[in-house]
Amino acid sequence: MKALLLAGGLGTRLRPLTENLPKPMALVANKPWLYHLILHLKDEGITEFVIAVKHFPNMIRQYFEDGRSLGVSIEYAVEHKLLGTAGAIKNAEPLLSDRFLVVNADIALDFSLVPLLDFHISHGGGVTIALKEVEDPSQYGVVEMGGNGLIKRFVEKPDRGKAPSNLINAGIYIMEKEVLSWIPKGREVSIERETFPLLIQHGVGVYGKQIHGYWLDMGTKERYRQVHWDILKQKFTMPLRGNESENGIWLGKGVNVGKGVLFVPPVLVGDDVQIGDRSTIGPYAVIGNRCVIGSRVRCTESILWDGCRVHNGAQLNHCIFGRELELGSEHILYEAVMNRVSGGDDH
């Protein structure tokens, strides 16, 4: 079974971080999220991937190439115009297997696919949608269930307290290739608003299965931060690069730590990082590879991508820095989200 990773979205809610890169290439724990996702699915037994790309497609292609470096096979389906979720799946049709997995590539997840696949095989329908129970479903597409997991209808972003359930579309599907005949070719098509209701109307068999384990749509800056804090707290378990020198402090290779530096866990520091004397890092700090942190710096609840420079006496609180940004001496930033204007390769 192949996996189709939908990586073509513009990532507008994550701007300016996604101004120059596809949303799934945003760094999570100092590696692109798409890298983590592919390795997780590989651990679940999937070794053949199709990545649907639109926004800066060559950045993904150049990073992953044909996938051999990760022990998988990767092909690419390029969208030359925005096609929506269902349109992107239709565009990838020639590359897909008869049964395939679809994952929105900006979803942070850690759960077993086996129960979902077993359920899909057992009911014999055309689609199985992974469902996640949330406390407040008003920002999502909510499902109304019938017997045996059959989905009766979708309610898109219902008013709070009026949702038919707390089960939302998790953006993960197992599909039979034959259902793609219901999707028109060459135009933008929403799978939630058009395709799934059409399939339900014609009795094709759209089923839902609740998933258990970690799940978070990291499509906003707040949830992007939350993914990192969950990783640092080990609520979202993934292998972290670097050695855990103390409880909750991970240091990469070649880290040069000055005198009197205080790490307040949880903290993740990448490779080849320099940290000046008497700086305080943490709690909840992620420092990217090759960053240079001056002396007397305070970095709290902040995420720095690779190659950033923070000069002496600067303070960062609740900030996110894109690659290779620089903060001058004695500056104080609070809740700043910053990136460079340039850096993309194509549209």
Secondary structure per residue as TSV (DSSP state, phi and psi in degrees):
chain	resnum	aa	ss	phi	psi
A	1	M	-	360.0	126.8
A	2	K	E	-84.5	157.8
A	3	A	E	-114.6	130.7
A	4	L	E	-102.6	118.0
A	5	L	E	-102.6	118.7
A	6	L	E	-86.5	103.2
A	7	A	-	-122.2	22.9
A	8	G	-	-98.5	0.5
A	9	G	-	-69.5	157.7
A	10	L	-	-80.3	-21.6
A	11	G	-	65.6	38.9
A	12	T	G	-62.2	-33.7
A	13	R	G	-75.1	-13.1
A	14	L	G	-98.8	1.4
A	15	R	T	-63.5	144.6
A	16	P	T	-87.6	1.4
A	17	L	T	-61.6	-33.5
A	18	T	T	-99.6	17.2
A	19	E	S	-63.3	-32.4
A	20	N	S	-122.5	15.4
A	21	L	S	-157.7	157.2
A	22	P	-	-66.4	145.6
A	23	K	G	-53.9	-43.5
A	24	P	G	-68.7	-8.7
A	25	M	G	-91.5	2.0
A	26	A	S	-60.6	138.8
A	27	L	E	-71.5	135.0
A	28	V	E	-128.4	117.7
A	29	A	T	53.6	41.0
A	30	N	T	73.1	15.1
A	31	K	E	-137.0	150.4
A	32	P	E	-56.4	139.3
A	33	W	H	-57.1	-37.0
A	34	L	H	-59.2	-34.4
A	35	Y	H	-60.7	-49.6
A	36	H	H	-61.2	-41.4
A	37	L	H	-63.1	-45.5
A	38	I	H	-61.6	-42.9
A	39	L	H	-66.5	-37.1
A	40	H	H	-63.5	-45.8
A	41	L	H	-67.5	-32.1
A	42	K	H	-61.8	-42.7
A	43	D	H	-62.1	-25.8
A	44	E	T	-85.2	2.9
A	45	G	T	101.2	4.5
A	46	I	-	-96.0	126.8
A	47	T	-	-123.7	-4.0
A	48	E	E	-117.4	123.8
A	49	F	E	-126.7	146.6
A	50	V	E	-122.3	127.9
A	51	I	E	-110.1	120.4
A	52	A	E	-84.4	119.0
A	53	V	E	-123.7	148.9
A	54	K	-	-145.8	-53.9
A	55	H	S	-88.3	113.7
A	56	F	S	51.3	58.6
A	57	P	H	-63.1	-34.5
A	58	N	H	-67.8	-23.7
A	59	M	H	-64.4	-40.2
A	60	I	H	-71.8	-44.0
A	61	R	H	-61.1	-43.5
A	62	Q	H	-69.0	-31.2
A	63	Y	H	-74.8	-44.9
A	64	F	H	-99.8	-23.5
A	65	E	T	50.1	-129.3
A	66	D	T	-91.3	5.6
A	67	G	S	88.0	-6.5
A	68	R	G	-61.8	-31.4
A	69	S	G	-64.1	-21.6
A	70	L	G	-102.5	2.9
A	71	G	T	76.2	26.8
A	72	V	S	-134.5	175.5
A	73	S	E	-113.5	130.8
A	74	I	E	-127.3	129.3
A	75	E	E	-117.7	164.3
A	76	Y	E	-127.2	135.7
A	77	A	E	-113.5	110.7
A	78	V	E	-93.4	128.6
A	79	E	-	-93.4	123.9
A	80	H	S	-89.6	-10.7
A	81	K	S	-147.7	160.7
A	82	L	-	-64.9	128.5
A	83	L	-	-117.4	-2.6
A	84	G	H	74.2	175.4
A	85	T	H	-62.8	-52.4
A	86	A	H	-68.6	-37.8
A	87	G	H	-62.4	-36.9
A	88	A	H	-66.3	-37.7
A	89	I	H	-66.1	-43.7
A	90	K	H	-61.3	-39.8
A	91	N	H	-63.5	-29.6
A	92	A	T	-89.0	-0.2
A	93	E	G	-49.3	-44.8
A	94	P	G	-61.6	-19.5
A	95	L	G	-97.5	-6.0
A	96	L	-	-92.1	154.8
A	97	S	-	-82.1	170.4
A	98	D	S	-62.0	-31.8
A	99	R	E	-126.4	134.8
A	100	F	E	-148.0	159.4
A	101	L	E	-100.5	140.4
A	102	V	E	-120.0	131.9
A	103	V	E	-133.6	125.3
A	104	N	E	-65.9	119.9
A	105	A	T	-78.0	2.8
A	106	D	T	-103.6	16.6
A	107	I	E	-100.9	123.7
A	108	A	E	-83.1	125.8
A	109	L	E	-146.9	153.9
A	110	D	E	-155.6	90.1
A	111	F	-	-153.1	165.0
A	112	S	-	-84.2	132.8
A	113	L	S	-80.3	-17.5
A	114	V	H	-58.2	-49.2
A	115	P	H	-59.7	-36.4
A	116	L	H	-65.3	-44.8
A	117	L	H	-67.8	-42.5
A	118	D	H	-59.7	-42.8
A	119	F	H	-64.5	-42.3
A	120	H	H	-60.0	-45.0
A	121	I	H	-64.8	-36.9
A	122	S	H	-69.5	-35.3
A	123	H	H	-87.8	-21.1
A	124	G	-	72.2	12.9
A	125	G	-	-83.8	-173.6
A	126	G	S	-86.6	-28.2
A	127	V	E	-143.8	140.0
A	128	T	E	-120.6	127.3
A	129	I	E	-104.8	127.1
A	130	A	E	-70.7	132.3
A	131	L	E	-117.1	140.9
A	132	K	E	-123.5	133.0
A	133	E	E	-83.0	127.9
A	134	V	-	-127.7	158.5
A	135	E	S	-70.8	-42.9
A	136	D	-	-122.9	102.5
A	137	P	G	-86.1	6.6
A	138	S	G	-68.6	-15.2
A	139	Q	G	-99.7	10.9
A	140	Y	S	-133.1	174.5
A	141	G	E	-85.7	121.0
A	142	V	E	-104.5	145.4
A	143	V	E	-107.8	147.0
A	144	E	E	-107.1	122.7
A	145	M	E	-98.0	145.9
A	146	G	-	-102.9	-157.5
A	147	G	G	-75.4	153.3
A	148	N	G	58.8	25.0
A	149	G	G	84.4	3.5
A	150	L	B	-71.2	132.0
A	151	I	E	-88.3	128.4
A	152	K	E	-89.5	-39.2
A	153	R	E	-165.6	166.1
A	154	F	E	-112.4	143.1
A	155	V	E	-123.1	114.4
A	156	E	E	-85.5	118.5
A	157	K	S	47.0	64.7
A	158	P	-	-70.1	157.9
A	159	D	-	-61.5	145.7
A	160	R	T	-60.2	131.1
A	161	G	T	90.8	-8.0
A	162	K	-	-114.2	7.6
A	163	A	-	-73.4	142.0
A	164	P	S	-69.3	-16.4
A	165	S	-	-163.2	177.6
A	166	N	S	-104.9	16.8
A	167	L	E	-96.5	122.6
A	168	I	E	-112.8	157.3
A	169	N	E	-66.2	117.4
A	170	A	E	-85.6	0.6
A	171	G	E	75.7	24.7
A	172	I	E	-134.2	126.5
A	173	Y	E	-136.0	147.6
A	174	I	E	-110.5	127.6
A	175	M	E	-131.0	147.5
A	176	E	E	-88.8	137.7
A	177	K	G	-61.1	-26.9
A	178	E	G	-63.5	-24.6
A	179	V	G	-72.3	-13.9
A	180	L	G	-67.4	-15.0
A	181	S	G	-65.8	-16.7
A	182	W	G	-85.5	-6.1
A	183	I	S	-101.3	121.6
A	184	P	-	-65.8	149.4
A	185	K	S	-94.7	143.5
A	186	G	S	82.9	9.9
A	187	R	S	-138.8	166.2
A	188	E	-	-71.0	127.2
A	189	V	-	-136.1	129.3
A	190	S	-	-90.6	125.3
A	191	I	I	-70.1	-32.9
A	192	E	I	-76.4	-41.2
A	193	R	I	-91.3	-24.7
A	194	E	I	-115.2	-58.0
A	195	T	I	-68.0	-53.0
A	196	F	H	-62.5	-45.8
A	197	P	H	-59.0	-37.1
A	198	L	H	-64.7	-43.0
A	199	L	H	-64.4	-40.6
A	200	I	H	-64.4	-43.0
A	201	Q	H	-58.9	-37.4
A	202	H	T	-96.7	11.1
A	203	G	T	65.7	31.4
A	204	V	-	-70.6	-26.3
A	205	G	-	100.7	84.0
A	206	V	E	-110.0	116.2
A	207	Y	E	-114.9	159.0
A	208	G	E	-126.6	145.9
A	209	K	E	-137.9	123.2
A	210	Q	E	-69.6	135.3
A	211	I	-	-104.1	152.1
A	212	H	-	-124.4	141.9
A	213	G	S	125.1	-173.7
A	214	Y	E	-75.9	138.1
A	215	W	E	-154.7	130.4
A	216	L	E	-156.6	125.4
A	217	D	E	-74.7	110.9
A	218	M	-	-95.7	33.1
A	219	G	-	-78.4	0.2
A	220	T	S	-123.0	162.0
A	221	K	H	-63.2	-35.8
A	222	E	H	-64.7	-44.4
A	223	R	H	-75.5	-28.0
A	224	Y	H	-61.6	-44.5
A	225	R	H	-60.9	-44.2
A	226	Q	H	-60.4	-38.6
A	227	V	H	-57.2	-44.5
A	228	H	H	-64.8	-44.4
A	229	W	H	-64.3	-37.5
A	230	D	H	-65.2	-36.2
A	231	I	H	-65.3	-46.0
A	232	L	H	-64.7	-33.2
A	233	K	T	-82.3	-4.7
A	234	Q	T	65.4	20.3
A	235	K	S	-71.3	-35.2
A	236	F	S	-109.8	105.5
A	237	T	-	-87.7	123.8
A	238	M	-	-148.9	151.8
A	239	P	-	-62.9	126.4
A	240	L	-	-100.5	133.8
A	241	R	S	-71.6	135.7
A	242	G	S	109.3	164.1
A	243	N	E	-93.6	140.0
A	244	E	E	-83.3	95.0
A	245	S	E	-70.7	-34.7
A	246	E	E	-139.4	172.9
A	247	N	T	-60.0	110.8
A	248	G	T	85.7	12.9
A	249	I	E	-126.0	112.6
A	250	W	E	-110.1	124.3
A	251	L	E	-118.4	131.0
A	252	G	-	-77.3	-171.9
A	253	K	T	-76.9	145.3
A	254	G	T	68.4	24.7
A	255	V	-	-80.4	130.3
A	256	N	E	-109.7	109.3
A	257	V	E	-105.3	124.6
A	258	G	-	-74.7	-177.7
A	259	K	T	-73.5	138.5
A	260	G	T	70.9	17.5
A	261	V	-	-72.1	134.7
A	262	L	E	-111.1	119.3
A	263	F	E	-99.0	123.9
A	264	V	-	-108.8	106.2
A	265	P	S	-66.9	154.4
A	266	P	S	-87.6	144.3
A	267	V	E	-143.6	138.2
A	268	L	E	-124.7	122.7
A	269	V	E	-119.2	129.7
A	270	G	-	-76.5	-166.9
A	271	D	T	-81.2	150.2
A	272	D	T	56.2	41.0
A	273	V	-	-98.0	141.2
A	274	Q	E	-112.2	130.4
A	275	I	E	-126.1	122.1
A	276	G	-	-75.9	169.7
A	277	D	T	-58.3	142.2
A	278	R	T	59.7	24.7
A	279	S	-	-83.3	154.8
A	280	T	E	-118.5	120.0
A	281	I	E	-116.6	119.2
A	282	G	-	104.1	176.3
A	283	P	S	-73.9	163.2
A	284	Y	S	55.8	69.8
A	285	A	E	-132.2	136.5
A	286	V	E	-124.2	117.6
A	287	I	E	-111.0	123.9
A	288	G	-	-74.3	171.8
A	289	N	T	-61.4	143.9
A	290	R	T	63.2	20.9
A	291	C	-	-76.4	151.0
A	292	V	E	-122.1	115.6
A	293	I	E	-109.3	124.2
A	294	G	-	-72.8	-169.3
A	295	S	T	-84.3	153.1
A	296	R	T	58.4	27.0
A	297	V	-	-84.5	141.9
A	298	R	E	-115.8	123.4
A	299	C	E	-130.1	108.0
A	300	T	E	-129.3	136.1
A	301	E	S	48.2	45.7
A	302	S	E	-134.2	154.7
A	303	I	E	-126.0	121.8
A	304	L	E	-115.0	125.7
A	305	W	-	-78.6	178.7
A	306	D	T	-58.6	143.8
A	307	G	T	76.6	15.8
A	308	C	-	-78.8	154.2
A	309	R	E	-127.9	125.4
A	310	V	E	-121.6	117.5
A	311	H	-	-84.0	171.7
A	312	N	T	-52.3	135.1
A	313	G	T	75.4	3.5
A	314	A	-	-76.0	156.6
A	315	Q	E	-131.4	130.9
A	316	L	E	-124.2	129.9
A	317	N	E	-136.8	121.0
A	318	H	S	62.4	42.4
A	319	C	-	-112.6	157.4
A	320	I	E	-130.8	123.7
A	321	F	E	-112.3	129.8
A	322	G	-	-71.5	-176.5
A	323	R	T	-62.0	139.9
A	324	E	T	58.2	34.5
A	325	L	-	-87.3	158.9
A	326	E	E	-133.5	134.9
A	327	L	E	-119.2	126.3
A	328	G	-	-70.9	167.6
A	329	S	T	-59.8	141.7
A	330	E	T	63.2	11.5
A	331	H	-	-79.2	149.3
A	332	I	E	-122.6	125.9
A	333	L	E	-123.9	136.3
A	334	Y	E	-132.1	125.4
A	335	E	S	58.0	34.5
A	336	A	-	-89.8	134.6
A	337	V	E	-120.7	115.2
A	338	M	E	-132.5	152.0
A	339	N	-	-156.4	166.8
A	340	R	-	-83.1	155.1
A	341	V	S	-71.2	-44.7
A	342	S	-	-91.8	169.1
A	343	G	-	136.8	-16.3
A	344	G	-	-82.0	165.6
A	345	D	-	-111.9	-27.9
A	346	D	-	-169.3	171.5
A	347	H	-	-116.3	360.0
